[in-house]
Amino acid sequence: MLRDFCGCWSIPKVQTVTHWDVNNLFRTYRGRLLHFVRQRRISWHLADDIVQDTFVRVVATPSLPEQCFAQSYLYRTANNLVIDHFRRERILTFVQDSELAFEVIADDAPSPEQIAWSRQELRHLQKVLESLPRPLRDVFILARVEGKTYVQIGEQLGIPTQTAFSRMVKALGVVKEAMEKP
């Protein structure tokens, strides 16, 4: 924060800066940032990566404060990267072997057993639908497969909306009863 002409504290405005002299900043602050990061009990090779990532973020950031705040900005960015590193480490410690961490994460893909069961259920449903009387089957397919409303179904089939609804209720009852049987 800065004091303005009336002695009040003001926060510096962030302005779009197209260029900081990153090469000069790197030469000036790399060693200091490396020491700063190493003090957080991080290995030298990881500290070097964090310092490099700090400068990558500076280059990638489209909106930077004035260059007089570069030191603060660099140290804050490096500190945030250190915090992020420790957060990731804390998550990986829940898994005994961190190399296998991603293998432990649940897979959303269905198992072969689930696929086989789903296919069997689908075949059973298809047989049930084929056994429905034609008027019930037509309403069921229009509502559940094609997603039409009862008004649209009534118009398409030339029946009252209430009739379309009652046929759907009957169809659902028959399908539910048939699907519950082994």
C-alpha positions as CSV (number, residue, x, y, z in Angstrom):
1,M,0.0,0.0,0.0
2,L,1.1,3.5,-0.7
3,R,0.3,6.9,0.9
4,D,-1.3,9.4,-1.4
5,F,-0.9,13.1,-1.3
6,C,-3.3,13.5,1.6
7,G,-1.5,10.9,3.7
8,C,-4.2,8.2,3.3
9,W,-3.2,4.6,2.5
10,S,-4.2,3.4,-1.0
11,I,-3.9,0.1,-2.7
12,P,-1.9,0.3,-5.9
13,K,-4.0,-0.2,-9.0
14,V,-3.3,-3.2,-11.2
15,Q,-2.8,-2.1,-14.7
16,T,-2.2,-4.0,-17.8
17,V,1.5,-4.1,-18.4
18,T,2.7,-5.7,-21.5
19,H,6.2,-6.3,-20.3
20,W,8.3,-6.5,-17.2
21,D,12.0,-6.9,-17.8
22,V,11.8,-10.6,-16.8
23,N,15.4,-11.3,-17.7
24,N,16.6,-8.6,-15.3
25,L,14.2,-9.8,-12.6
26,F,15.3,-13.4,-13.1
27,R,19.0,-12.4,-12.7
28,T,18.2,-10.2,-9.7
29,Y,15.8,-12.4,-7.8
30,R,16.4,-16.0,-8.8
31,G,19.0,-16.7,-6.1
32,R,17.0,-14.9,-3.4
33,L,13.8,-16.7,-4.4
34,L,15.6,-20.1,-4.4
35,H,16.9,-19.4,-0.8
36,F,13.4,-18.2,0.2
37,V,11.8,-21.4,-1.1
38,R,14.5,-23.7,0.3
39,Q,13.9,-22.3,3.8
40,R,10.4,-23.9,3.5
41,R,12.1,-27.4,3.8
42,I,11.9,-28.2,0.1
43,S,14.5,-30.1,-1.8
44,W,16.9,-28.1,-4.0
45,H,15.5,-29.6,-7.3
46,L,11.9,-28.9,-6.3
47,A,12.8,-25.4,-5.1
48,D,14.4,-24.8,-8.5
49,D,11.2,-25.9,-10.2
50,I,9.0,-23.7,-8.0
51,V,11.2,-20.6,-8.8
52,Q,11.1,-21.4,-12.5
53,D,7.2,-21.7,-12.2
54,T,7.1,-18.4,-10.4
55,F,8.7,-16.7,-13.4
56,V,6.6,-18.6,-15.9
57,R,3.5,-17.2,-14.1
58,V,4.9,-13.7,-14.3
59,V,5.3,-14.1,-18.1
60,A,1.9,-15.7,-18.5
61,T,0.0,-13.1,-16.4
62,P,-1.7,-10.5,-18.6
63,S,-2.3,-8.0,-15.9
64,L,0.6,-7.1,-13.6
65,P,1.1,-4.4,-11.0
66,E,3.7,-1.7,-11.6
67,Q,7.3,-3.0,-11.8
68,C,8.1,-1.4,-8.4
69,F,6.0,-4.1,-6.8
70,A,7.8,-6.9,-8.7
71,Q,9.7,-8.2,-5.7
72,S,6.5,-8.5,-3.6
73,Y,4.7,-10.1,-6.5
74,L,7.5,-12.7,-7.0
75,Y,7.8,-13.6,-3.4
76,R,4.0,-13.9,-3.0
77,T,3.7,-16.1,-6.2
78,A,6.6,-18.3,-5.0
79,N,5.0,-18.7,-1.5
80,N,1.7,-19.6,-3.1
81,L,3.4,-22.3,-5.2
82,V,5.0,-23.7,-2.1
83,I,1.6,-23.8,-0.3
84,D,0.1,-25.6,-3.4
85,H,3.0,-28.1,-3.3
86,F,2.4,-28.9,0.4
87,R,-1.4,-29.3,-0.2
88,R,-0.7,-31.8,-3.0
89,E,1.7,-33.6,-0.7
90,R,-0.9,-33.8,2.0
91,I,-3.3,-35.4,-0.4
92,L,-0.8,-37.9,-1.6
93,T,0.1,-39.0,2.0
94,F,-3.4,-40.6,2.3
95,V,-2.1,-43.2,-0.2
96,Q,0.7,-45.3,1.1
97,D,2.5,-45.5,-2.2
98,S,2.4,-42.1,-3.9
99,E,3.4,-43.7,-7.2
100,L,0.1,-45.6,-7.1
101,A,-2.0,-42.6,-6.1
102,F,-3.8,-42.3,-9.4
103,E,-4.5,-46.0,-9.5
104,V,-6.5,-45.8,-6.3
105,I,-8.9,-43.2,-7.6
106,A,-12.2,-44.7,-8.5
107,D,-12.9,-45.3,-12.1
108,D,-16.2,-44.1,-13.5
109,A,-16.2,-46.8,-16.2
110,P,-18.5,-49.7,-15.5
111,S,-17.0,-53.0,-14.7
112,P,-17.5,-56.0,-17.1
113,E,-20.1,-57.4,-14.7
114,Q,-22.0,-54.2,-14.7
115,I,-21.9,-54.0,-18.5
116,A,-23.2,-57.6,-18.8
117,W,-25.9,-57.0,-16.3
118,S,-27.0,-53.8,-18.0
119,R,-27.2,-55.5,-21.4
120,Q,-29.2,-58.3,-19.9
121,E,-31.6,-55.8,-18.3
122,L,-31.9,-54.0,-21.6
123,R,-32.8,-57.2,-23.5
124,H,-35.4,-58.0,-20.9
125,L,-36.9,-54.5,-21.2
126,Q,-37.0,-54.8,-25.0
127,K,-38.9,-58.1,-24.7
128,V,-41.3,-56.5,-22.2
129,L,-41.9,-53.5,-24.5
130,E,-42.6,-55.8,-27.4
131,S,-45.2,-57.7,-25.4
132,L,-47.1,-54.5,-24.5
133,P,-50.3,-53.9,-26.4
134,R,-49.7,-51.5,-29.3
135,P,-51.5,-48.4,-27.9
136,L,-49.6,-48.7,-24.6
137,R,-46.3,-49.3,-26.3
138,D,-46.7,-46.3,-28.7
139,V,-47.4,-43.9,-25.8
140,F,-44.5,-45.4,-23.7
141,I,-42.0,-45.0,-26.6
142,L,-43.2,-41.5,-27.5
143,A,-43.0,-40.3,-23.8
144,R,-39.9,-42.1,-22.5
145,V,-37.8,-42.6,-25.6
146,E,-38.7,-39.5,-27.7
147,G,-39.4,-37.3,-24.7
148,K,-42.7,-35.9,-25.9
149,T,-45.4,-34.4,-23.6
150,Y,-48.8,-36.0,-23.2
151,V,-50.3,-33.1,-25.2
152,Q,-47.9,-33.8,-28.1
153,I,-48.6,-37.6,-27.9
154,G,-52.3,-36.9,-27.9
155,E,-52.0,-34.7,-31.0
156,Q,-49.8,-37.2,-32.8
157,L,-51.9,-40.3,-32.0
158,G,-55.3,-38.4,-32.3
159,I,-56.3,-39.2,-28.8
160,P,-57.2,-36.9,-25.8
161,T,-54.3,-35.9,-23.5
162,Q,-56.0,-37.7,-20.6
163,T,-56.1,-40.9,-22.6
164,A,-52.4,-40.6,-23.4
165,F,-51.7,-40.1,-19.7
166,S,-53.8,-43.1,-18.6
167,R,-52.1,-45.3,-21.2
168,M,-48.8,-44.3,-19.9
169,V,-49.8,-45.1,-16.3
170,K,-50.9,-48.6,-17.5
171,A,-47.7,-49.1,-19.5
172,L,-45.5,-48.1,-16.6
173,G,-47.4,-50.5,-14.3
174,V,-47.0,-53.4,-16.8
175,V,-43.3,-52.6,-17.4
176,K,-42.5,-52.3,-13.6
177,E,-44.3,-55.6,-12.8
178,A,-42.5,-57.4,-15.7
179,M,-39.1,-56.0,-14.8
180,E,-39.4,-57.1,-11.2
181,K,-39.9,-60.7,-12.2
182,P,-36.7,-62.7,-12.7
